[in-house]
Amino acid sequence: MAYRPQLAAALSGASVGQLAYWRRADGPAGALLVPETSSSPLLYSFRDVVALRTAVYLRERLSLQRIRRALGSLRDLGEVDHLSSYQLLAQGHSVVLVPQDGPSVDLVERPGQQVTTVVLAEVLRPFTTSGDITVPDLLHPRRSLRVDPDVRGGHPTISGSRVPFDLVAALVRDGVPVDEVGEYYPGVTADAADDALDFANYVERYNRAPAAA
């Protein structure tokens, strides 16, 4: 299972409008991120979502022009793997590549030169955007929910189960009390049902796509 744009936006912090803008290949700099999973219907992979969180993290701190310059430098250095494979850090007015082994490398101000990094980017952890939207932890978007690429392709489920969050939320919206959801999905507690509904409400906010940037 892969992610439709609305869920990919909710898990990454990008707006649906940004996703559309970033995958456009007809702009002067080309696409920032094109989904690797599917173009029809449009679906994003788990790796795409990680990459999108990286882009949002960087975009909160730097201009899109500098981010594109950094990605261009990555390619010039021979780094052509999926963007999720790289840990990128916004440092000052630049983007720094932080490899697992070896020194960090500047990608904007002095492309290719080694630099000293101070704090590593933690794009999987919760963060707040400039629009005061709290983007949840990618792997645990709510206390009772988890995202595991090996379980339903990474679709958010109730922790410890394979039950998708949206099926539980749909039951509650249909009038099933949260403490009775376990009768339909054994093991789903009232707290888990509350979390599923809360996350579903959060995801639906991404139906409205603000201006892209």
C-alpha positions, 0 to 999 in steps of 0.5 A: 500500500502507498500513500495518496497525496492527502495522507502523504501531505499529512505525514510530511507537513507539506501541503497538497499544493506543495506536493503538486508544485514540487513534482512539476517537471515543466518549471525552470529547475525541474521537479523537486520530488516525483513519486516513485510509486505511481503516477496514475493514480498518484501515490507516494511511497514511504521513502517519498514521505521521508524525502518530503519531510526532509524537504519541509524541514529544509523549506522551513529554514531555507529558500526553495532556490537553495534547496534546489541548489543543494540537490543539484550539488548532490547529483554533481557529487555522484549521489543519485539515490533516492532523497530519503537515503540522505540526511540533510541538515540546514546549517546557516544559509546552507544545506549540509550532507551528513553521511553515516561515515565520514565528514559532512559536506557543504552543498550550497555555500561551498559545494563539496567542501567538508564542514563541521556540523553541530546538530543533526536533522531529525526529520522523523520526529515531530516538528512545527511549521511556520504555519503553526501546524504540528507535524507528527512523528512519522513512525508514531503519528499518535500514541496508539498509531504506528507507521511501519513500512512492513505493515500494510506498506506503511499505512498508519495502523493501530499499534500492535495490529494491522487495523488501519486507522481510517477504518476505526475512525469511520466506525466512530463517526458512524456512531460506534462508541470508542469503548465498543470498537473492540467488538469489531476489531479485537484489541483496539482500545478506546484510547486507540479509537480516540487516537484514530479519530483524532489523526483522521481529523488531522489528515482531512485538514489536508483536503484544503491545499494552500498556495504552493511554495 
